[in-house]
Structures are given as structure tokens and as C-alpha cells.
Amino acid sequence: MRVPRVAVLWSAAAIAAACSAPGSVSGAASETGSALVPNTVVFLSRTDGVLGTGVEGCGLAVYSCRRGGTISLTSDGGKTWQVVRRTPQAVVSVLLNGDGRVVDAQYDDGETLRSADGGHTWHVAILDRSANSVCPQGMTVGINTQPTPQDWALCTSQPGAGNQGKEVFRLRTRGWARVACTTIDGSGCHYGGISSYGYPQGIAAARRSDFAIIWETRGTLYVTRNGGRHWIALPKVAPPDAFGWWASVLPHGLGFVILDDGGIQKRRLIETTDAGRTWHVVHHWAATG
């Protein structure tokens, strides 16, 4: 199943402000510059993770931000990050590919790097994009951040006035089944607990796990603990003015999410160890000037 990246849409003013403001990454690696804005994260274990940074669209002449990005690693659960590779473009997705320690990192122009050792070394990869999407005609598939082959799919319709149709599919023994749905076109498909409000950006789950996370912009976080049949909104964790950027889910109820409060350099990494019942902040990325 093809799972293309879904770009988050920023206003020109928001990007320009972000690109002109210096920022820093605390911990093992620290420096100024908008290239270190965190976009995407994947955890291979409770302690080991891979982070991609950079401002998407910096190659456009209208923006004055610094082009490029980084790939960083953590070995302490996200508390500190060490830059292991500087990249010529922003890194906008990092995804597990199969079991083990294989990670794919994608630039904002679609070029992909692959690491087979948990992010320490990288090489250019050619991905097979021939598979068809499970999503119904007219819907777009969102980011799926669990290992491939995927067994979850998030499908979205055209957005409008703060709302967007959403459907969640789960791969069962007999094939794909829709487990949650909400629409904005009057078709009457409303079950599973997901509101039409907000723009969903992706779904994350561990393989063969009933715990999953959906993150949104202008919406909230949703978690399920029963395989997607019922989703619980978390507005106290992610209020409507917060932006969800990425999530990574591990077995046994472990999950990580990158959020911000509407400011591109005010992002934080939060963690749950009990399938979304409680959360705590692991790391802050904040403007320094």
C-alpha cells in the first residue's frame, strides 16, 4: 500500500517568522538556526530514536530561512539528541521499514535515505511506489508511521472550514475493514468517536497492537486502545490551537508525539507509557532570540 507524506500547510507569515528567528536544540547537540526545527521522529525502542529537522520549503526564493536539515539520534528516550548527519534539505519524515532497525528518512523533495543500523549510517534508497492505496476514491491516505507493511490506514477527504472527513481502516485476516468514520458531506457516516473538526496529519501504531494515535492540526490528538473501534480525544493534551507534527508508537502502550502551540520553534516531545492515559514532556525546542 502506498503511503505518501501529507504536507502540513503553513501560512507565509508563519514560515517567514520561523525562518528569521534563531533556535536551538538542547542536549548533546546545540546550535542556532532554523534548520534544527523538529518535524518528525521515530522510536525503535523506549530509549533509541531518530529525529528529522529542517524548515520545509526553504528552497523557495520567497523565504529567507536557512536551507537544509539534520538527522539526530537519542539513546535516552528523547531527553537529548546528537546530530549524526547534516542534510541539504529538510527531513520531513522518518519511518520504520519492516522489523528491526531499518529507518527511511525523506527530504521535502521526496528523495529518501535509508539506514539499516538504527540511524548511524545512511545511503540513498529507491522506494517501490507501485502499490495502490486502500482509501476510497476521492480520499487521500495520510502518514502511517508503523513498520511496513502497514496494517492501519488513515484516509481524509477535502478539508473545509476547519473540518475534514476521516476514515480509519485496519487490516484484518480477511482484508481491510473500516473501523471508524466521520464525514462532512452529509453521507451519515459517523462512528468510532472521531470528530470532523480538525485536519488529521497521520496515524501511528505498532504492528499487531490495539493502541494507536492520530494527530491533527487545528484539532487534537486521538488515541484508541481497542484496535480503532473507538477513539478518545485528548484536548487537554493537544488543544485546538496546538499543532501535531508527528507521532511514534511502540508496543505495550508507549507513544511519542511532537506538538507545538502554533509557533514553529516552540515544539515539544511528549511521551505516554500507558496508552495515552497520561503524558509528560520529554524535550523542548524553543526560540532563543
GILIN-V191840 format. One record per run of one state. SS is the DSSP state (helix for helix, strand for strand, loop for the rest). FROM is the first residue (numbers start at 1). TO is the last residue. If there is no record, write none. Layout:
BEGIN
ss=SS from=FROM to=TO
ss=SS from=FROM to=TO
END
This chain:
BEGIN
ss=loop from=1 to=11
ss=helix from=12 to=20
ss=loop from=21 to=22
ss=strand from=23 to=23
ss=loop from=24 to=33
ss=helix from=34 to=36
ss=loop from=37 to=37
ss=strand from=38 to=43
ss=loop from=44 to=48
ss=strand from=49 to=53
ss=loop from=54 to=68
ss=strand from=69 to=74
ss=loop from=75 to=81
ss=strand from=82 to=87
ss=loop from=88 to=90
ss=strand from=91 to=96
ss=loop from=97 to=102
ss=strand from=103 to=107
ss=loop from=108 to=111
ss=strand from=112 to=115
ss=loop from=116 to=122
ss=strand from=123 to=125
ss=loop from=126 to=139
ss=strand from=140 to=141
ss=loop from=142 to=142
ss=strand from=143 to=144
ss=loop from=145 to=151
ss=strand from=152 to=156
ss=loop from=157 to=159
ss=strand from=160 to=160
ss=loop from=161 to=162
ss=strand from=163 to=163
ss=loop from=164 to=165
ss=strand from=166 to=172
ss=loop from=173 to=174
ss=strand from=175 to=182
ss=loop from=183 to=189
ss=strand from=190 to=191
ss=loop from=192 to=196
ss=strand from=197 to=197
ss=loop from=198 to=198
ss=strand from=199 to=205
ss=loop from=206 to=211
ss=strand from=212 to=217
ss=loop from=218 to=221
ss=strand from=222 to=224
ss=loop from=225 to=231
ss=strand from=232 to=233
ss=loop from=234 to=242
ss=strand from=243 to=250
ss=loop from=251 to=253
ss=strand from=254 to=260
ss=loop from=261 to=265
ss=strand from=266 to=272
ss=loop from=273 to=279
ss=strand from=280 to=287
ss=loop from=288 to=289
END
